[in-house]
Amino acid sequence: MTYCQKPSIFQVGKVHDNGPSVIVSGWGLGMCASSCRCHRNPEDGQLSLAEDQAGGSLGLRSFTPTGTCDCCEAWTSAELSAILRDVAAVEALDASEPAAG
């Protein structure tokens, strides 16, 4: 198994599989662990999302001359769906815990 850095997630959204396209909405992405400058817009310093509905991925736009970077890769819709499953499992555990006291 290989590991590649991904952008951080600060807000969990939704994944809608529409057959030929996959729409991810409501996700909040932040910098990757390396915090490289290639993801910051040179004009205003802001991050921009890169969404590929046909491929089902969500990542950060790269502002390099080639439009690509090697510091991180986009989240796939399968990975985002797995995160949603994990969040639901944790929420179910929290709901079944008796209150302390």
C-alpha positions, 0 to 999 in steps of 0.5 A: 500500500502506498500513501500519498498526502491529501488536502486536509478536510475541515468540513464534511459534505456529501457525495452524490453518485449520478451514474455518469458523474459524481457530484461532491458538495459541501466539503471544506478542504484546506492545505496539504501537510506540506503547505506548498505555495503551489495551491495559493493563487498568486494574485490573492493568496486564496485556495481554489478547489479542483473538482472532476465530476467525470472522474469523481475527485475533489482536490486543490487547484495548482497554480504552477505553470503546468497546472499540476503538483506532486505534493498531494493528490485529490480525494476520490469519491470512493475515499470521501464516501468511506469518510462518510461511512466512518463518520456515521459509524462514530456517530452511531457509537456516540449515540449508544453510549450512556451518559456519565454521571 
